[in-house]
Amino acid sequence: MQHLLFVYGTLRKGESNQEFLVNSEFLGRHETLPQYSLYDLGSHPAVIEGHSSIQGEVYLIDDETLARIDVLEDVPVEYRRERIDTPFGEAWFYMYQDSSQLDVLVSSGDWCQRV
């Protein structure tokens, strides 16, 4: 089965976990509606509900890739998988579960442009 996946952090092009998507089809970039907040956890980002837009990329992936990324994202402990509308269709993306751990807001909404 094929799935759409919206990625906003270490799975994006040029980032540390992009190799998870090496066999997946890049469909394009996407900016969410202003319904989220992006935080810097040091080695990776976290998205929660908020009032900002998030920059990311959309990929067409298979079941095996989705399962591998669920393990990477520690679903359902650290993150949970939710649906988001994109220009390419409804896609999965990962929401962070423990907002008490969030201190460093990435105000641009773009993990690749964090300072």
N, CA, C and O of each residue as an XYZ file, in Angstrom:
460
protein
N       0.843     -1.180      0.000
C       0.000      0.000      0.000
C       0.886      1.240      0.000
O       1.975      1.238      0.574
N       0.411      2.289     -0.645
C       1.138      3.553     -0.716
C       0.533      4.557      0.271
O      -0.672      4.550      0.522
N       1.391      5.417      0.825
C       0.969      6.441      1.772
C       1.657      7.751      1.418
O       2.745      7.756      0.843
N       1.016      8.855      1.764
C       1.688     10.145      1.704
C       2.209     10.455      3.096
O       1.555     10.167      4.098
N       3.403     11.049      3.145
C       4.028     11.417      4.411
C       4.546     12.837      4.321
O       5.309     13.169      3.414
N       4.130     13.686      5.268
C       4.641     15.058      5.391
C       5.740     15.045      6.446
O       5.501     14.653      7.588
N       6.951     15.473      6.067
C       8.078     15.505      6.996
C       8.542     16.948      7.179
O       8.541     17.739      6.235
N       8.937     17.277      8.411
C       9.292     18.660      8.726
C      10.645     18.798      9.412
O      11.060     19.914      9.725
N      11.345     17.687      9.654
C      12.588     17.776     10.430
C      13.713     16.944      9.860
O      14.165     17.187      8.741
N      14.171     15.955     10.627
C      15.367     15.191     10.263
C      15.166     14.284      9.059
O      16.141     13.738      8.543
N      13.934     14.104      8.596
C      13.668     13.297      7.402
C      13.720     14.130      6.123
O      13.655     13.574      5.027
N      13.836     15.441      6.243
C      13.880     16.316      5.067
C      15.207     16.190      4.322
O      16.199     15.712      4.871
N      15.208     16.624      3.072
C      16.417     16.596      2.239
C      17.557     17.311      2.959
O      17.384     18.411      3.483
N      18.729     16.665      2.977
C      19.913     17.249      3.589
C      20.006     17.076      5.084
O      20.992     17.501      5.686
N      19.009     16.462      5.709
C      19.002     16.279      7.159
C      19.429     14.847      7.531
O      19.553     13.983      6.663
N      19.645     14.617      8.807
C      20.308     13.402      9.297
C      19.584     12.081      9.036
O      20.241     11.044      8.953
N      18.268     12.080      8.904
C      17.526     10.824      8.698
C      16.898     10.723      7.310
O      16.006      9.902      7.092
N      17.348     11.537      6.388
C      16.768     11.541      5.047
C      16.930     10.193      4.345
O      16.159      9.875      3.440
N      17.931      9.393      4.752
C      18.154      8.091      4.111
C      16.958      7.148      4.284
O      16.818      6.192      3.522
N      16.096      7.403      5.274
C      14.893      6.591      5.437
C      13.963      6.726      4.231
O      13.130      5.852      3.991
N      14.101      7.816      3.472
C      13.211      8.092      2.351
C      13.893      7.912      0.998
O      13.364      8.345     -0.026
N      15.066      7.275      0.989
C      15.852      7.149     -0.237
C      15.095      6.426     -1.354
O      15.307      6.732     -2.527
N      14.232      5.488     -1.025
C      13.468      4.750     -2.031
C      12.044      5.273     -2.194
O      11.196      4.613     -2.794
N      11.789      6.460     -1.657
C      10.454      7.056     -1.727
C      10.442      8.188     -2.746
O      11.482      8.760     -3.071
N       9.256      8.500     -3.240
C       9.120      9.546     -4.247
C       8.843     10.901     -3.581
O       7.861     11.062     -2.857
N       9.727     11.867     -3.843
C       9.527     13.237     -3.372
C       8.457     13.878     -4.247
O       8.599     13.931     -5.469
N       7.380     14.367     -3.619
C       6.294     14.983     -4.377
C       6.393     16.499     -4.412
O       6.008     17.126     -5.399
N       6.909     17.094     -3.333
C       7.052     18.548     -3.319
C       7.056     19.104     -1.911
O       6.898     18.381     -0.927
N       7.239     20.397     -1.848
C       7.259     21.115     -0.568
C       5.832     21.500     -0.186
O       4.935     21.595     -1.023
N       5.665     21.715      1.121
C       4.343     22.114      1.618
C       4.514     22.968      2.864
O       5.376     22.702      3.702
N       3.685     23.996      2.974
C       3.609     24.817      4.180
C       2.220     24.620      4.767
O       1.213     24.818      4.087
N       2.173     24.225      6.041
C       0.886     23.944      6.675
C       0.105     25.227      6.928
O       0.643     26.328      6.819
N      -1.137     25.072      7.258
C      -1.933     26.174      7.782
C      -1.345     26.554      9.142
O      -0.648     25.741      9.750
N      -1.606     27.765      9.632
C      -1.047     28.193     10.931
C      -1.759     27.538     12.121
O      -2.490     28.194     12.864
N      -1.529     26.233     12.283
C      -2.192     25.462     13.337
C      -1.209     24.720     14.235
O      -1.620     23.911     15.067
N       0.101     24.991     14.074
C       1.119     24.195     14.760
C       2.207     25.088     15.347
O       2.276     26.281     15.051
N       3.047     24.500     16.175
C       4.268     25.133     16.669
C       5.393     24.121     16.542
O       5.222     22.942     16.851
N       6.558     24.599     16.078
C       7.727     23.747     15.871
C       8.766     24.064     16.944
O       9.104     25.226     17.166
N       9.265     23.029     17.601
C      10.248     23.182     18.668
C      11.524     22.412     18.354
O      11.493     21.397     17.658
N      12.635     22.900     18.870
C      13.945     22.285     18.712
C      14.268     21.494     19.974
O      14.403     22.064     21.057
N      14.393     20.172     19.825
C      14.748     19.304     20.952
C      16.239     18.972     20.948
O      16.674     18.065     21.657
N      17.015     19.695     20.159
C      18.447     19.440     20.055
C      18.751     18.628     18.822
O      19.132     19.185     17.793
N      18.591     17.315     18.903
C      18.907     16.452     17.766
C      17.741     16.287     16.789
O      17.927     15.792     15.677
N      16.562     16.696     17.196
C      15.385     16.549     16.341
C      14.297     17.539     16.770
O      14.348     18.083     17.873
N      13.314     17.767     15.894
C      12.249     18.717     16.196
C      11.013     18.038     16.789
O      10.900     16.813     16.827
N      10.111     18.872     17.239
C       8.808     18.423     17.722
C       7.753     19.410     17.237
O       7.973     20.621     17.261
N       6.625     18.901     16.805
C       5.492     19.736     16.413
C       4.332     19.420     17.341
O       4.024     18.261     17.617
N       3.694     20.493     17.819
C       2.470     20.380     18.609
C       1.445     21.345     18.016
O       1.765     22.120     17.115
N       0.225     21.295     18.519
C      -0.786     22.260     18.086
C      -0.347     23.654     18.507
O       0.223     23.830     19.583
N      -0.610     24.641     17.665
C      -0.209     26.011     17.950
C      -0.816     26.968     16.945
O      -1.942     26.775     16.486
N      -0.051     28.016     16.605
C      -0.593     29.071     15.747
C       0.364     29.479     14.634
O       0.281     30.600     14.131
N       1.274     28.584     14.242
C       2.257     28.889     13.204
C       2.159     27.885     12.061
O       1.597     26.800     12.208
N       2.715     28.272     10.929
C       2.835     27.375      9.790
C       4.153     26.623      9.892
O       5.137     27.154     10.407
N       4.173     25.392      9.405
C       5.357     24.551      9.424
C       5.760     24.260      7.974
O       4.915     23.940      7.138
N       7.047     24.373      7.691
C       7.586     24.067      6.370
C       7.992     22.598      6.324
O       8.549     22.074      7.289
N       7.714     21.939      5.208
C       8.113     20.550      5.089
C       8.049     20.048      3.671
O       7.912     20.817      2.720
N       8.151     18.735      3.549
C       8.168     18.052      2.266
C       7.196     16.873      2.323
O       6.965     16.294      3.384
N       6.636     16.531      1.169
C       5.694     15.419      1.078
C       6.302     14.330      0.193
O       6.827     14.599     -0.888
N       6.214     13.091      0.686
C       6.747     11.922     -0.009
C       5.666     10.872     -0.177
O       4.741     10.773      0.629
N       5.797     10.090     -1.238
C       4.981      8.907     -1.444
C       5.818      7.732     -0.954
O       6.905      7.485     -1.474
N       5.315      7.002      0.051
C       6.079      5.933      0.684
C       5.267      4.641      0.717
O       4.055      4.647      0.503
N       5.958      3.535      0.991
C       5.291      2.239      1.100
C       5.109      1.849      2.571
O       5.573      2.545      3.474
N       4.421      0.716      2.789
C       4.143      0.236      4.147
C       5.423      0.010      4.952
O       5.488      0.360      6.131
N       6.434     -0.573      4.318
C       7.682     -0.878      5.016
C       8.375      0.406      5.494
O       8.874      0.470      6.618
N       8.397      1.407      4.642
C       9.010      2.683      5.018
C       8.242      3.329      6.159
O       8.844      3.846      7.100
N       6.921      3.304      6.083
C       6.102      3.873      7.157
C       6.376      3.166      8.479
O       6.493      3.815      9.519
N       6.478      1.856      8.444
C       6.750      1.084      9.670
C       8.124      1.431     10.242
O       8.271      1.569     11.457
N       9.127      1.573      9.378
C      10.478      1.938      9.836
C      10.494      3.340     10.458
O      11.181      3.573     11.453
N       9.739      4.265      9.871
C       9.700      5.628     10.405
C       8.912      5.674     11.712
O       9.242      6.459     12.601
N       7.878      4.847     11.843
C       7.162      4.749     13.123
C       8.123      4.344     14.242
O       8.040      4.872     15.351
N       9.031      3.413     13.957
C      10.023      3.001     14.955
C      10.976      4.167     15.255
O      11.265      4.450     16.417
N      11.456      4.830     14.219
C      12.338      5.994     14.401
C      11.679      7.048     15.285
O      12.325      7.618     16.164
N      10.406      7.302     15.055
C       9.674      8.349     15.773
C       9.121      7.863     17.118
O       8.482      8.635     17.832
N       9.354      6.617     17.465
C       8.924      6.034     18.736
C       7.411      6.168     18.944
O       6.940      6.596     19.997
N       6.668      5.784     17.891
C       5.204      5.779     17.942
C       4.766      4.547     18.725
O       5.284      3.465     18.451
N       3.867      4.641     19.657
C       3.073      5.789     20.089
C       3.590      6.462     21.360
O       2.830      7.176     22.013
N       4.841      6.261     21.729
C       5.353      6.795     22.987
C       5.734      8.270     22.868
O       5.137      9.121     23.527
N       6.728      8.575     22.027
C       7.194      9.963     21.914
C       6.337     10.786     20.946
O       6.025     11.946     21.212
N       5.963     10.172     19.828
C       5.149     10.842     18.802
C       3.907     10.009     18.533
O       3.847      8.823     18.860
N       2.923     10.653     17.931
C       1.750      9.945     17.416
C       1.583     10.358     15.956
O       1.927     11.476     15.572
N       1.063      9.462     15.165
C       0.859      9.748     13.757
C      -0.538     10.310     13.555
O      -1.517      9.746     14.044
N      -0.632     11.432     12.828
C      -1.914     12.070     12.516
C      -1.969     12.371     11.024
O      -0.984     12.198     10.306
N      -3.126     12.822     10.570
C      -3.330     13.181      9.163
C      -3.308     14.694      8.997
O      -3.719     15.444      9.883
N      -2.812     15.125      7.829
C      -2.774     16.537      7.495
C      -3.094     16.674      6.007
O      -2.681     15.843      5.198
N      -3.834     17.730      5.649
C      -4.125     17.986      4.237
C      -2.930     18.659      3.583
O      -2.347     19.594      4.132
N      -2.573     18.169      2.400
C      -1.509     18.771      1.600
C      -2.041     18.939      0.183
O      -3.092     18.385     -0.142
N      -1.343     19.689     -0.668
C      -1.779     19.805     -2.070
C      -1.741     18.466     -2.815
O      -2.330     18.339     -3.889
N      -1.055     17.474     -2.253
C      -0.899     16.168     -2.885
C      -1.916     15.148     -2.362
O      -1.991     14.023     -2.857
N      -2.690     15.552     -1.364
C      -3.656     14.674     -0.723
C      -3.398     14.615      0.776
O      -2.500     15.276      1.298
N      -4.203     13.812      1.451
C      -4.071     13.658      2.897
C      -2.818     12.837      3.219
O      -2.626     11.751      2.673
N      -1.972     13.361      4.103
C      -0.695     12.724      4.419
C      -0.571     12.470      5.913
O      -1.172     13.166      6.731
N       0.222     11.457      6.253
C       0.598     11.236      7.643
C       1.654     12.250      8.040
O       2.436     12.696      7.200
N       1.682     12.617      9.320
C       2.790     13.365      9.902
C       2.820     13.067     11.384
O       1.879     12.486     11.925
N       3.904     13.464     12.049
C       4.144     13.063     13.439
C       4.015     14.244     14.385
O       4.674     15.271     14.218
N       3.150     14.079     15.383
C       2.938     15.086     16.422
C       3.622     14.620     17.704
O       3.552     13.446     18.068
N       4.282     15.555     18.380
C       4.976     15.256     19.627
C       3.966     15.139     20.757
O       2.962     15.850     20.757
N       4.210     14.256     21.720
C       3.226     13.965     22.755
C       3.463     14.650     24.097
O       2.524     14.766     24.885
N       4.689     15.111     24.391
C       4.988     15.625     25.731
C       5.389     17.093     25.669
O       6.578     17.409     25.637
N       4.417     17.983     25.653
C       4.704     19.412     25.516
C       5.465     19.986     26.705
O       5.983     21.098     26.602
N       5.554     19.284     27.823
C       6.311     19.780     28.977
C       7.815     19.799     28.701
O       8.561     20.463     29.420
N       8.271     19.079     27.669
C       9.689     19.009     27.314
C      10.107     20.095     26.326
O      11.268     20.134     25.919
N       9.196     20.970     25.936
C       9.454     21.917     24.857
C       9.830     23.292     25.394
O       9.055     23.933     26.105
N      11.055     23.739     25.034
C      11.533     25.049     25.477
C      11.924     25.965     24.330
O      11.679     27.170     24.400
N      12.532     25.421     23.267
C      13.127     26.234     22.214
C      12.230     26.231     20.973
O      12.233     25.278     20.193
N      11.470     27.302     20.805
C      10.573     27.461     19.660
C      11.378     27.817     18.414
O      12.268     28.666     18.471
N      11.071     27.177     17.298
C      11.634     27.544     15.993
C      10.589     28.442     15.349
O       9.674     27.959     14.682
N      10.723     29.749     15.548
C       9.659     30.689     15.169
C       9.436     30.767     13.652
O       8.349     31.133     13.206
N      10.450     30.430     12.869
C      10.289     30.447     11.410
C       9.397     29.309     10.918
O       8.854     29.374      9.815
N       9.245     28.262     11.742
C       8.483     27.096     11.319
C       9.235     26.212     10.362
O       8.657     25.291      9.783
N      10.541     26.476     10.179
C      11.361     25.731      9.224
C      12.574     25.145      9.948
O      13.509     25.873     10.280
N      12.561     23.828     10.192
C      13.651     23.147     10.894
C      14.986     23.359     10.187
O      16.018     23.484     10.847
N      14.981     23.401      8.870
C      16.223     23.544      8.092
C      16.813     24.954      8.198
O      17.959     25.174      7.807
N      16.049     25.897      8.717
C      16.522     27.279      8.867
C      16.692     27.673     10.325
O      16.812     28.858     10.635
N      16.703     26.689     11.231
C      16.857     27.010     12.656
C      18.231     27.614     12.893
O      19.167     27.362     12.135
N      18.349     28.413     13.947
C      19.650     29.036     14.266
C      20.319     28.352     15.410
O      21.415     28.745     15.808
